[in-house]
Structure formats: C-alpha cells, structure tokens
C-alpha cells in the first residue's frame, strides 16, 4: 500500500510539474507575442525544409552546405515569384478598389427587375433605398479599409516588425535548418527516463500530423491558387488573378477559401459581363478545382491520417487570431495538432483504464 501511495504521489507531482511548465510557457508566449513572429517564422521554415536538407545530406554534403543549398534554391525560386505576385496583386487590388462602385452599380442594374417584382409583394422594399445603401456602404468600406491600411503602413511598430521579419527570419531559419537534428537529440536527452518511450511515440504522432497537414496543405494551397488564378484569367475575369490567389491561399481554412472565391468571382463576373456564359465558366473553374482538391490533392498530399477535423481547424485559427494576431494564425494549426494527438492519447488510455472497463 505504501509503495502504491508513493507511486500515486509521484505521478501527481509529475503532472503538477508538467502543468506548471505548460502554463508558464503559454504565459511567456502571450507576453512576448509582439517579438516572436520572426523567430517562429524561422522555426517553421527550418521544420518545413528539414527533409530536403536531409536528402542532400544523404548525397554526401555536409549539413551546413546542404542548408545553404536548400535556402539558396528557395531564394532563387521564391523571391522572383513573390515579386511578380506582389506586382500583379497590387495592380489588381488597386483596380478592384477603384471599380467597386462600378461593380455595385452593374450588379444593382441586373437585379433591379427582381427587386421591382419583389416590391409588389413587399411594398416597404424600395429599390432606390437599396441602391443608396449599397453605394454608401461600399464607399464607407473603402474609407475604413484605406484608414486601416494607412495606419498599418505608418505604424512604426509595424515597420520594425517587417524589418525584423526580413532580417532575423533568414538567420533563424539557417541555424534551425542546420542544427535541427542536433536540437532534437538534445531535447530527447532531456526526456524523463521513465516515460521517454511514451513521449517519443506521442512526438512522432504529433510530427506526422503537423507534417501531413502543414506541408501537404501548403502544397494544396499553392496548387489551388495557381489553378484558380490561371482559370479565372483565361475566363477573362478582370480580377481573376487576385481572386484566385486569395481563394487558394485561404483554402487552408476548410471550405472558406473556395466559397469566398466562388461567391466573389460570380459577383464580379455578373457585374463585368453582359452574357451568362463567363459566369458558367467561373462555376466550372471552381467546380473542377473542388473536384481536384477533394479527390486527388488532399488525399495524396495531406492524407486521411492527419486527424484534424475542419471545425477544430477553424476554431483553432479563430482563437489563435484573437489571442495572438498573425502569430496566433501561424501556430494555430500546429497547436491544434498537438492538442488533438494528446486528446487521442488520453482517450486511448482511458479506454484501457479501470474507470472505463470497470472491475
């Protein structure tokens, strides 16, 4: 009995220590959230590209040389792509802001006959008031967006964050990518001896979940963004590249990216074109994109073993954004993956316990 009591006290004490460490870590992240972005970005880059550095290392290169080669390849591919993308998006975004009143007027003109018919059934429905409401709200939205953008750009803190992101992130990424395996070995050496096997198993499940979702979902977002942008461009949609790019990028939020891109594209197509043929082609583009995503991209690149429910992902992103801003959005999915794995591990242990099985 004394031995069992001692084991119970030790287990409770261990849980208390781990809980204290966890709460302290969360508190420090919240306090330091304003300076953590470049470091977290560098860590994410190191984690994402570690498999590529490992492959070069197997070919006989040193870890340092493999790291330099991976980052150099990323640099020569990503920098021109980002510059071209920013220029195109900036041009189309400016055009979009300028043309919002024209789009609103065109949409109203097309739906005016429907509103006139509805007025017979609903006398209080005044088409002129609706048109004025849409016009005023579009103007107010533009003013609000302009003021927010101006404040963000003029904010010294935002400039400091941007500079730190551009300077610190590559340095952190280099050291994380070069020393990733060394960090893992060091952490492994610090694991409690009694429970190291269990922790290693949980860590492998977490790594599998995070790698499957982040690496896979990132590939899906890039492919979908390219597909939607190209498809809408060939349809002739004036803002096709911008809308397609945004729809693809936010596809990591389940259903939100495709639904948002589809609705905006259809509205712009209705306002831009006189015939409904381009609108049908817009529907075809998003229909094909969803077919490819659901039947080929997500099953092959993400897989079904990730175990992150779409509702859980959306909640994690919303909570992370509210608590930590952009930093929260970056770490929301990894944290959700970790919590999901720990919950599954707890449920498995519960089903093996006497509390579940009884006597």
ROKOL-828741 format. One record per residue (C-alpha): residue in one letter; x, y, z. Coordinates in steps of 0.001 Angstrom, whole numbers, plus 524288, in hexadecimal, padded with zeros to 5 digits. Last residue first. Layout:
ROKOL-828741
aXYZ
...
end
This chain:
ROKOL-828741
x7C9CF7EF917CFFF
x7C5EA7FA917C6F3
x7CAF07FB987B90A
x7CA1280A7C7B81E
x7CED980E567C5BA
x7D71D8020E7C5EE
x7DF87807ED7BB55
x7E1D68033E7AD65
x7D74680C007A799
x7DCE58176E7AF5E
x7EA6D814E37A9CC
x7E51A815A479BE2
x7DD548220179F4C
x7E981828837A4E6
x7F17582535798C0
x7E6A482A8078FFB
x7E63F8370B79822
x7F50B8385C79781
x7F4DD8369A788AB
x7EA29840DC7871C
x7F11184A6A79030
x7FD8D8493878832
x7F64C84ABF77B4D
x7EEE5856A87805A
x7FBDA85C9A784B5
x8019685A1177738
x7F54785FDB770D9
x7F4E986C3777920
x8037786F4F77875
x803218783B76C9A
x7F5A287DDB76F4A
x7F9CC8811D77D2E
x805AC8887077829
x7FC8B8902D76F5A
x7F4AC894A577B2F
x7F7E988E2A78830
x7EB1988BFC78F6B
x7E0E688F1E78508
x7E88988919779D1
x7EB9487CD57818D
x7DD5D87B267859C
x7D88087CC0777AB
x7E2EB873CB77202
x7E08F8696A77C68
x7D1BF86A1177A88
x7D32F8687E76BD8
x7DC7985CE876D81
x7D3658564A77756
x7C7D58581676E1C
x7CFBF85232762E1
x7D3398461776B15
x7E1BB843A276C67
x7E4C98350476BE6
x7F0BE8358876336
x7EEBD8276C75EEB
x7E5BB82AE97539D
x7F08582FE174ADD
x7F64183D6C748DA
x7FD0A83C5F73BA6
x7F63F830AF7355B
x7E8B58315A73B97
x7E8A08405C73B4E
x7ED31841D572D3F
x7E614836AC7264E
x7D7AB834DB7292C
x7D3B78408773191
x7DD4584A8472C22
x7DBB88466E71DF2
x7CCDE8468271EEA
x7CD0E853877260E
x7D57C8598871B7A
x7CCF8853C4710B3
x7C0E4859DF716ED
x7C813866B271928
x7CBE2867B870AD9
x7BE8A862C970627
x7B75786D1770E2D
x7C00D8779570824
x7BD12871D06FAB3
x7AE81872F66FD90
x7B068881407012A
x7B7E5883266F478
x7ABFF87DE16ECFC
x7A227886706F435
x7A2C7891B26EAA3
x7A4A78A02C6ED78
x7B18289E4B6F48B
x7B7F88A6606FF39
x7ADB28A731709FF
x7A97C89904708EA
x7B7C3894D770808
x7BB3D89CE371412
x7B013896AF71BD6
x7B3AD888FF71714
x7C1E988AF871AA7
x7BEA68904872831
x7B5A5884CE72B3F
x7BF1B87A8772611
x7CB268803972CA2
x7C4448811B739C5
x7BEA787355738B0
x7CBA386D6B73459
x7D3A08740873EEB
x7C9F98721774A00
x7C7788639A747A5
x7D1EE85F5C75182
x7DB6F86A4475516
x7E7D1865B074E10
x7E0BA86A52741CF
x7E45987826745E8
x7EFC78788B73C5E
x7E821872C17310C
x7DC9C87C06731F4
x7E5EC8879C73383
x7ED93883D372750
x7E1548813C71F6F
x7DB6588E4872345
x7E7B9895ED72003
x7EA6388ECA7133C
x7DC3388FA270ECC
x7DA1F89E0B7117E
x7D5E98A19D703B5
x7CFEF8944B70106
x7D39B890366F347
x7D08A881B46F4A1
x7DEFE87F9A6F1CC
x7E2988878A6FDE4
x7D8688806E7060A
x7DEA787359702B3
x7EC9087804704F4
x7E96487E2671221
x7E130872767166F
x7EBAC868A271282
x7F7088703771864
x7EFBA8726672523
x7EB9A8641E72552
x7F98C85F5572368
x7FF10868A472DB3
x7F4598656E7378C
x7F5C6856B07356C
x804808577873751
x802A285EF474406
x7F88A854EA74829
x80233849C674663
x80D7F8503374D72
x804A78556B75837
x7FB44849F27599B
x803D383E14757C3
x80F6A8443B75E9B
x8071D8486776A3B
x8006683B2B76B8B
x80CA58330476986
x8146083BA1772D9
x809AD83A8577D25
x8092C82BB377B9B
x817FE82B0577CAB
x817B7833B4788CE
x80D6782AE878F23
x815E781EF278CB2
x821F4825E6791CD
x81A8E82A4379DFF
x8163E81C537A0A3
x823EC8170479EDB
x829B3821B07A783
x8207D81EFB7B2DA
x8293B8199B7BD7C
x835AD8200D7B85D
x8301082DCC7B8A2
x833D4834637ABD1
x83FEF83D107ABED
x847BD834CC7A256
x83C818359A79899
x83CF18447279930
x84B648443B795C9
x8495583A5378AFA
x83E84842A578500
x846B984EF5785E2
x852158481277F13
x848DA8434877459
x844728513C771E2
x8520C8574B77269
x8539685B897642A
x8452A85E38761C6
x8438C8657376EA3
x8501586D2D76C76
x84C5B8713575EAA
x83E1787411761F4
x8422187CA576D79
x84B1588491764A1
x840E888568759C6
x83670889C1763A3
x83E998944976A4F
x8406689D9E75EF1
x8339389D6F75745
x82ADC89AF27631C
x832468A4E876B36
x830438AF017608D
x821C08ABDF75FA2
x81FE88AC2476E5F
x827168B92376F74
x81E798BE9A76492
x812388B9DF76B91
x816E38C02977837
x819508CCE77712A
x80B418CCFD76CB1
x809E58D4AB76023
x807028C89175808
x7FD3B8C317761C7
x7F6B98D04A763A6
x7F5768D25A754FE
x7F0078C4A975307
x7E5EC8C6D875DBB
x7E20E8D4037580C
x7E0E98CE8F74A53
x7D8D18C2EF74ECE
x7CFA98CC0975654
x7CE4B8D53474AC0
x7CBF98C9EB74161
x7C1B88C42074A54
x7BB058D15374B66
x7BA5B8D2A973C9A
x7B4D98C4F873AE6
x7AB4A8C77E745E9
x7A6848D40F73FC5
x7A4998CE017325B
x79DC48C1DF73797
x794A18CA0174021
x791A98D37B73529
x78E358C83072C26
x785D48C1DC736AD
x77EDE8CEC57394A
x77C108D04972AD9
x776F18C250729FF
x76CE98C4ED734CE
x768198B8B873BC7
x75D3B8BDBE74495
x753248B96E73A8D
x7571C8AB1273BE9
x74F7F8A2E57321C
x74F6C8AD197275D
x75CFA8B17772B77
x761EE8A3C6728C2
x75F7B8A5BD71A50
x7672E8B27F71A88
x7722D8ABD1721F1
x772F18A1297179B
x7733D8AB6070CCF
x77E2A8B2A571439
x786E38A69D7153D
x78EB28A97B70903
x78F828B81B70BA0
x793708B5AC719C2
x79E858ACFA71565
x7A34C8B75070BD8
x7A27D8C2227160A
x7A9FD8BA1972011
x7B4558B6617161A
x7B6038C4A27122A
x7B6E48C9057205F
x7C1148BE4D7230B
x7C9428C2227172F
x7D3A48CA6D71DE4
x7D5BF8C0C0728FF
x7D6858B57C71F44
x7DFFB8BCBC71673
x7E9088BF5C721DA
x7E81B8B106725DB
x7EACA8ACD2717DD
x7F7538B4B371716
x7FBE08B0B8724A9
x7F8BF8A26C721EA
x8009A8A2A171548
x80C398A9A671B75
x80BCF8A10972797
x80B5C8949D71F6B
x816DA898A9716F6
x81F0889C28722EC
x81ACE88FC972A22
x81E568870871E9D
x82B7188DDC71CB1
x82EA088C1372B51
x8293F87E4072C9D
x83134876E972284
x83EC587CEB72408
x83D4A87DA4732C1
x837BF87009734AF
x8430886A6172CE9
x84CA08724B73523
x8461586DDB741D2
x8474485F9A73DCB
x855698612D7394E
x8599286864745A7
x8535685DDC74E25
x859DB852F374667
x866F4859E5747C5
x8653085AF87567B
x8609884CDE757BB
x86C43847F875019
x8698C84291742A8
x86ABF8340D73FCD
x85E2B831197388D
x857CD82D9474589
x859D883BAD749E0
x852A68407073DD6
x8471D83802741FC
x847F083CF475014
x847B284B0874B49
x83B39847FE743C9
x835018416474FAC
x8386884D3E7584C
x8316D856BB74F42
x8249F857F4756B3
x82A9E857B076445
x834E9861F876157
x82AD186AA775AD6
x821BD8692D7669D
x82CE486C8976FE3
x83031878AC767F7
x821FF87D0C7680C
x8213887AC3776C1
x82D6888314778AA
x8289588DF676FB2
x81B2D88E377769D
x81FDA88D76784C7
x8218289BFC78781
x813668A063789B2
x80F408935C78FA5
x818D6894BE79AFE
x80E9B8957E7A5D4
x805AC88B6E79F7D
x810D38820779CA9
x815EA883BF7AA88
x80897880967B063
x80710874967A7C7
x8148286F9F7AC16
x81191872127BA78
x8049B86ACB7B945
x80B5485F447B2BF
x8167E85EBF7BC9D
x80CD385F3D7C7F0
x804A08545F7C1D2
x810BC84C067BFD5
x814BB84DF57CE1D
x806FF84B087D326
x8063C83ECF7CAC1
x8133683A4E7D048
x80E8383CCA7DE3C
x80223834FF7DBC4
x80A30829B97D679
x8137F82A3C7E222
x8082782A7D7EBC7
x801E981ED87E4F9
x80EBD817477E4DD
x810A581A027F36D
x802BD815A27F66A
x805198090D7EEE3
x811AE806A77F685
x80AF08096880388
x800008000080000
end
